[in-house]
Amino acid sequence: MISDVDSALEALRSGKVKDAFAYLKSAHDAAPLSGNALFALAHAARSLGNYEICVETIDRFLKTNPTNVDAVLIKADAFNGLGESRFAAGFYQAFLSMTQNMQPVPAHLQSEIARAQREYQNAASVYEEHLREKIKAAGFEAGDGRSRIGQAIDIMLGKKSIYPQNPGKFYFPELPHIQYYDKEQFDWVPEIVEQADVIREELLSVISSEQVFDPYVQHNVTAPTATNMKLQLMDDEGWSAYHLYKDSDPQADHMARCPKTLEILKVAPVPKIRTVSPSILFSKLTAGSHIPPHTGICNARILCHLPLIAPKGCWLRVGNQVREWTDGEMLIFDDTIEHEAKNPTSETRVVLIFDIWRPELREDERALVETIFNAVDTFQ
């Protein structure tokens, strides 16, 4: 016979869940329980499928014990039992986040973590299906995650992260956060793409004449090399370049070999920013090479990639979007958003890279950027 809270807790430990629940519920109704007794009541309620009482009691317990991972899991299970997939997913996710860096993981939680992961995926799928059905019924098309609506939904569902602009040298405030630009907004793109074969011919001539592609990341006596990307790729020929302009400096010998390429690019709004732009190069990524996540230096300009040798499967991730290079498809993106690239194929990938002004900058703002970098470059 259970006569007090301690014996109720012992009964619960020995598997007499109904008896423990009956006593604890009666005691709670007479005078609200707290601490271990309140937790035990919620635990018993979950075991018996009495999810309404479970939610009420475990919520009261969490008010004073918000970091108790077992209680967070109980609340997730209770909401799941009530069919509240949205709330259940939130608490399963919180439980998984709280246990992610536990070292060591308590023995009783090891199987629970795996179960919570399954339950979270199930609950999140139900929630996502409901959300997408409502959006579609309202006449909206979520798309494949590239549109703004698609990105917003994926971010809200936790399927994608937010990647801010993070330039290494110069940040121009209040510019829109755009990972990949729609190439349709640039009327000069078709003219360049249509002449990709001409540019490719000059590239192949460079390659056949055994011109040297230099490692993209090289030691610079005037610049620190502490970033992970630089440390990993220092003097690595897996990612190499044949520059026509390098950080605004013309490479005369290389330019002489590619006059048609430079002529074709005259239609693009290439900046003239001292020590930064023009930056025009053939970028080579050899078989199996990986460019680790990194960011560019100045968000006043954006980058264009024109694929010239593009084996299927080579990809570029900008922020939370991954795209493949495809012949005839120019990619335009903000390189101050974290990006990385990989060539998982057995062939070499080569793209033409050049930079352009961000279309959102006014002429006076562009002139200001030029002035600032001129001043920086002349400072000793």
C-alpha positions in Angstrom: 0.0 0.0 0.0 1.4 3.4 -1.0 1.2 5.8 1.8 3.7 8.6 1.0 5.6 10.1 -1.9 8.8 8.1 -1.2 6.9 4.8 -1.5 5.2 6.1 -4.7 8.6 6.8 -6.2 9.7 3.3 -5.2 6.6 1.8 -6.8 7.3 3.7 -10.0 10.9 2.4 -10.1 9.6 -1.2 -9.6 7.1 -0.9 -12.4 3.9 -0.4 -10.5 3.1 2.6 -12.7 -0.7 2.7 -12.2 -0.4 2.5 -8.4 2.2 5.2 -8.3 0.2 7.4 -10.7 -2.9 7.1 -8.6 -1.2 8.1 -5.4 0.8 11.0 -6.9 -2.2 12.4 -8.8 -4.3 12.3 -5.7 -1.5 14.0 -3.7 -1.1 16.6 -6.5 -4.8 17.4 -6.5 -4.7 18.0 -2.7 -1.6 20.1 -2.8 0.6 20.7 -5.9 3.7 18.6 -6.0 7.1 19.8 -6.8 10.6 18.5 -7.5 11.1 14.8 -7.9 7.5 14.0 -7.0 6.2 16.3 -9.7 8.6 14.8 -12.3 7.5 11.3 -11.3 3.8 12.1 -11.8 4.6 13.4 -15.3 6.7 10.3 -16.0 3.9 8.0 -14.9 1.3 10.0 -16.9 3.4 9.6 -20.0 3.8 5.8 -19.4 0.0 5.5 -19.1 -0.8 7.6 -22.1 -2.4 10.3 -20.0 -0.8 13.1 -22.1 -2.9 16.0 -21.0 -1.9 15.5 -17.3 1.7 14.8 -18.5 1.9 18.2 -20.3 0.5 20.1 -17.4 2.7 18.5 -14.8 6.0 18.4 -16.8 5.4 22.1 -17.8 5.2 23.0 -14.1 8.4 21.0 -13.4 10.3 22.7 -16.3 9.5 26.2 -15.0 12.0 25.6 -12.2 14.1 23.0 -14.0 14.4 24.3 -17.6 17.6 22.5 -18.5 16.5 19.0 -17.4 16.9 17.0 -20.6 14.7 14.1 -19.4 11.8 16.5 -18.7 12.2 18.1 -22.1 11.9 14.7 -23.7 8.8 13.8 -21.6 7.2 17.0 -22.8 8.1 16.2 -26.4 6.5 12.7 -26.0 3.4 14.2 -24.4 2.8 16.6 -27.3 3.5 13.8 -29.7 0.9 11.7 -27.9 -1.7 14.5 -28.2 -1.1 14.7 -32.0 0.6 18.1 -31.6 3.3 17.5 -34.2 4.5 21.1 -34.4 5.1 21.4 -30.6 6.5 17.9 -30.4 9.1 18.6 -33.1 10.2 21.7 -31.2 10.8 19.9 -28.0 12.4 16.9 -29.7 14.8 19.3 -31.4 15.5 21.1 -28.1 16.3 17.7 -26.5 18.7 16.7 -29.3 20.4 20.1 -29.1 20.8 19.8 -25.3 22.4 16.3 -25.6 24.5 17.0 -28.7 27.7 17.8 -26.9 27.2 15.6 -23.8 30.4 13.7 -22.9 29.9 11.1 -21.8 26.2 10.5 -22.7 24.4 8.9 -19.7 23.5 5.3 -20.4 19.8 5.8 -20.1 19.9 8.5 -22.7 21.7 6.7 -25.5 18.7 4.8 -26.9 16.5 7.8 -26.1 18.6 10.1 -28.3 18.1 7.7 -31.3 14.4 7.5 -30.6 14.1 11.3 -30.3 15.8 11.6 -33.7 13.3 9.3 -35.3 10.3 11.0 -33.6 11.6 14.4 -34.5 11.9 13.4 -38.2 8.4 12.0 -38.1 6.9 15.0 -36.4 8.8 17.4 -38.6 7.5 15.6 -41.7 3.9 15.8 -40.6 4.3 19.5 -39.8 6.0 20.2 -43.1 3.3 18.3 -45.1 0.6 20.3 -43.3 2.4 23.6 -44.0 3.1 23.0 -47.6 -0.5 21.9 -48.2 -1.9 25.1 -46.7 0.6 27.2 -48.7 -0.4 25.4 -52.0 -4.1 25.7 -51.2 -3.6 29.5 -50.8 -2.2 29.7 -54.3 1.5 29.9 -53.5 4.2 27.8 -55.2 7.1 26.9 -52.8 9.3 25.7 -55.6 12.5 23.8 -55.1 14.1 25.9 -52.4 15.7 28.4 -54.8 12.9 31.0 -54.8 12.6 33.4 -51.9 9.4 31.6 -50.8 11.1 28.2 -51.0 14.1 29.5 -49.0 11.9 31.1 -46.3 10.0 27.8 -45.8 13.2 25.7 -45.7 14.8 28.0 -43.2 11.7 28.1 -41.0 11.6 24.3 -41.0 15.2 24.1 -40.0 16.2 22.5 -43.3 18.5 25.3 -44.2 20.7 27.8 -42.2 21.1 31.6 -42.7 24.4 32.7 -44.0 25.1 36.4 -43.7 27.5 38.5 -45.8 30.9 38.4 -44.1 33.5 40.2 -46.2 37.1 40.0 -45.1 38.1 43.6 -45.9 35.2 45.9 -46.7 31.5 45.9 -45.9 29.0 48.2 -47.5 25.9 48.3 -45.3 22.2 47.7 -46.2 22.8 45.7 -49.3 20.3 42.8 -49.9 21.2 39.3 -48.8 21.2 37.4 -52.1 23.1 34.1 -52.5 22.7 33.5 -56.2 21.5 36.3 -58.4 18.9 35.7 -61.2 21.0 36.1 -64.3 17.9 37.3 -66.1 18.3 40.7 -64.4 21.6 41.3 -66.3 20.9 42.1 -69.9 24.6 41.6 -70.9 24.7 37.9 -69.8 23.4 36.4 -73.0 26.0 38.2 -75.1 28.8 36.7 -73.1 27.2 33.2 -72.8 26.7 33.1 -76.6 30.4 33.6 -77.1 31.5 31.0 -74.6 33.0 28.9 -77.4 35.3 31.8 -78.4 36.5 32.1 -74.8 36.9 28.3 -74.5 39.1 28.3 -77.6 41.5 30.8 -76.0 41.5 28.7 -72.8 42.3 25.6 -74.7 45.1 27.5 -76.5 46.5 28.5 -73.1 46.3 24.9 -71.9 47.9 23.4 -75.1 50.8 25.8 -75.0 51.5 24.6 -71.4 51.0 28.0 -69.8 51.4 27.8 -66.1 48.3 27.9 -63.8 49.5 29.2 -60.5 48.0 28.0 -57.2 45.1 30.2 -56.3 46.3 30.6 -52.7 49.9 31.6 -52.5 52.1 33.0 -49.7 52.0 36.7 -49.5 54.5 38.5 -47.3 52.2 41.4 -46.7 49.1 39.4 -45.7 48.3 37.0 -42.9 47.6 33.4 -43.7 45.7 32.3 -40.6 42.4 31.4 -42.2 41.5 27.8 -42.5 41.0 28.0 -46.2 44.5 29.6 -46.8 46.2 27.1 -44.5 44.6 24.2 -46.2 45.2 25.4 -49.8 48.5 27.2 -49.5 50.4 26.6 -52.8 48.0 23.7 -53.6 47.8 23.1 -57.3 44.5 21.4 -57.0 42.9 24.9 -57.2 44.9 27.0 -59.6 44.4 30.1 -61.8 45.5 31.8 -64.9 44.9 35.5 -64.2 44.2 38.1 -66.8 43.7 40.6 -64.0 44.8 39.8 -60.5 43.5 42.0 -57.7 43.2 44.9 -60.2 46.7 44.3 -61.6 46.8 43.5 -65.4 48.8 40.4 -66.3 50.2 41.6 -69.6 51.5 38.3 -70.9 48.3 36.5 -70.1 46.1 39.2 -71.5 48.0 39.1 -74.8 47.0 35.4 -75.1 43.3 36.1 -74.5 42.4 39.3 -76.3 39.0 38.0 -77.4 38.0 37.1 -73.9 38.8 40.6 -72.6 36.9 42.1 -75.5 33.8 40.0 -74.9 33.8 41.0 -71.2 33.6 44.7 -72.0 29.8 44.5 -71.9 29.9 43.6 -68.2 30.1 46.3 -65.5 33.5 45.2 -64.2 34.6 47.4 -61.3 38.0 49.2 -61.1 38.7 49.0 -57.4 42.4 49.3 -56.5 43.8 46.0 -55.1 40.5 44.3 -55.6 39.1 44.5 -59.1 39.1 43.7 -62.0 39.6 40.1 -61.0 39.5 38.0 -64.2 40.9 34.5 -64.4 40.5 31.0 -65.6 40.0 28.9 -62.5 41.0 25.3 -62.6 39.9 22.6 -60.1 41.5 19.3 -60.6 39.8 15.9 -60.1 38.9 15.2 -56.5 39.9 18.7 -55.3 37.8 20.6 -52.7 37.8 24.3 -52.0 36.8 24.5 -48.3 34.2 27.1 -47.0 35.5 30.7 -47.2 34.3 34.2 -47.9 35.4 37.0 -50.2 36.8 40.4 -49.3 34.4 43.1 -50.5 30.6 43.0 -50.8 30.5 46.0 -53.2 31.1 43.5 -56.0 29.8 40.0 -56.9 31.3 37.2 -58.9 30.4 35.6 -62.2 31.3 32.0 -63.2 31.1 31.0 -66.8 31.7 27.2 -67.1 34.1 26.3 -69.9 35.0 22.7 -69.0 32.4 21.4 -66.7 32.2 17.7 -65.9 28.8 16.7 -64.6 28.8 16.5 -60.8 31.1 19.5 -60.0 29.3 21.8 -57.6 29.4 25.2 -55.9 27.7 25.8 -52.6 26.8 29.4 -51.7 25.2 29.8 -48.3 22.5 27.2 -48.2 22.2 26.6 -51.9 24.2 24.1 -54.0 24.3 24.3 -57.8 26.3 22.5 -60.4 28.3 24.2 -63.2 26.6 23.5 -66.5 27.8 24.6 -70.0 26.0 27.7 -71.1 24.7 28.6 -67.6 26.4 31.5 -65.9 26.4 31.5 -62.1 26.3 34.9 -60.4 26.7 35.0 -56.6 27.8 37.0 -53.6 31.2 35.6 -52.6 31.1 37.3 -49.2 28.5 34.7 -48.2 30.3 31.5 -47.1 30.9 29.3 -50.2 32.8 26.2 -51.1 33.3 24.0 -54.2 34.2 20.5 -55.1 35.1 18.5 -58.2 34.2 14.9 -57.3 34.9 13.7 -60.8 37.9 12.2 -62.5 38.2 15.2 -64.9 39.4 18.8 -64.6 36.9 21.6 -64.2 37.7 25.1 -65.5 35.5 28.2 -65.3 36.0 31.8 -66.3 35.7 34.0 -63.2 35.1 37.8 -63.3 33.6 40.3 -60.9 31.0 43.0 -61.5 29.6 45.8 -59.4 26.6 44.9 -57.2 23.6 46.2 -59.2 22.2 47.8 -56.0 25.0 50.3 -55.7 24.4 53.8 -57.1 27.1 55.5 -59.2 28.1 57.8 -56.4 28.4 54.9 -54.0 30.6 53.0 -56.5 32.8 56.1 -56.8 33.1 56.2 -53.0 34.2 52.6 -52.9 36.9 53.3 -55.4 38.1 56.4 -53.4 38.2 54.4 -50.2 40.4 51.7 -51.7 42.6 54.2 -53.4 43.2 55.8 -50.0 43.9 52.5 -48.4 46.4 51.5 -51.1 48.4 54.8 -50.7 48.6 54.5 -47.0 52.1 53.4 -45.8 
